[in-house]
Amino acid sequence: MFGRSRPVVFDPYRHHRRRARLPAWLWTLIVGLVAGVVGTVVVQQRWLPERLSAADSARLRTSLRDLQADRDRLQGELHEAAAQRDAARAGQQTLQGAHDAVAARASGWDQDLAFLFDALPPDPRGGAVAVRAVRAVARGSVLHYALALSHEGRPIDGVLTLAAEGQAADGRAQRVDLPPVELRIAARHVERGEAALPRGFEPAQLTMRVAERAGGRRLGMRVALVQGS
């Protein structure tokens, strides 16, 4: 207090200058905010996808709803197709069971047919094809016939010719050759058919010949009486 005194300088703006200066941390915060905003704008403009307009957003929402509706429809169709598949599988199993049952019955029929064929008397004329049994019935102007044929080995092809002998409408003896019939003869074969007869003709006897082909080597033959209707 007793030392040297300093002159006091009067400065009326000294306090105003101190109040006008911002602190350094505030400047740092402001600069950081500005840099962040600028950086965000630059990133959005250069690298981020372009912002959609309101119309584009509305179209996207409509497309999304349509896609969801299509997805739900396809999902329903998928469930329906799965149900149909399951029903088809069940039906296939049912058909397979029916097929197996029919196959078992057919096997039994084959065994019965073989037994009956073996019980028939052999063809007395012999031949590669044995005509073991014949049934011929005349009903009006139609001849109905059935033949039981057998042979050894694999199925063979042949031709059946029929010749009916009897009385014509005027009382004279008459022979009628019927159209030939192509055959596929298995080891045990039953052939059924019918043929037209001349009006007024009454057949009494039927001659059956089995050949390799029309006019070819004879494989079997049989003569049988014709029954009336």
Buried (B, 14 or more C-beta within 10 A) or exposed (E): EEEEEEEEEEEEEEEEEEEEEEEEEEEEEEEEEEEEEEEEEEEEEEEEEEEEEEEEEEEEEEEEEEEEEEEEEEEEEEEEEEEEEEEEEEEEEEEEEEEEEEEEEEEEEEEEBEEBBEEEEEBEEEBBBBBBBBBBBBEEEEBBBEBBBBBEEEEBEBBBBBBBBBBBEEEEEBEBEBEBBEBEBEBBBBBEBEBEBEEEBBBBBBBBBBBBEEEEEBBBBBBBEBEEE
